[in-house]
Amino acid sequence: MTYLSDLMRDSEAAARDRLAKDEQVLATGRCADITTTGDLDSAGAAWTYVMVTNRRVHWVPSIERLGAVCSLHLDEVQRCIEVHWRHRSAMIMDHDPLIREHFVLNGRPLYWTYTAMDSVVGPLSKTILGFSRPTTAATEKLKEQLALRGLEIKQVQNPGRLP
C-alpha cells in the first residue's frame, strides 16, 4: 500500500458508513472540491475522495485531513453545468443550502494547494467538484444519475477560473 492508497481506503470507509440501506455505490474516485476556490487547474491534484451512489454524491474534501463526509442528495440538485478547461472538467451543482465542510481563502496565493486552506463548516448552495478529465467513472455516473432525475447538464468551455 502507498500513502495515497491508505488515505483513499480510509475515506471510502468513512463514506460507506454514511450509506443508507438501499443506497448502491455506482462509482468512486478522486476529484477536487473547488467550490470556494474556483481553481479548475487544481482538479488534477485530486485530494478529495468522491463516491457516487444511486441517491447521493458523497465526498471527503481533504483525504489528508479525514474529517466530515459531505453528502448531497441528487434529488436536491436544481441545476448542473459541466465546465471543460483543457483536459479537466468540473461539475457545478446548484442546490438548497447544504451545511458542510469547505475551504476558505486564507491569504495564500490562489495557486497554493487548496487542501492547505483553512477549513470551516457552513452553508453553501453551490458545490463544484473538479475532475482530472470529463470521462472518469465518477463523473460519468454523476452525470448519468442527474440525467435520470430530468436535469439537463449544460456543457461549457471555460478559459480559466470558475464562478
Secondary structure by P-SEA (a helix, b strand, c coil): ccaaaaaaaaaaaaaaaaccccccccbbbbbbcccccccccccccccbbbbbcccbbbbccccccccbbbbbccccccbbbbbbcccbbbbbbbccccbbbbbccccccccccccccccccccccbbbbbccccccaaaaaaaaaaaaabbbbbbbbbccccc
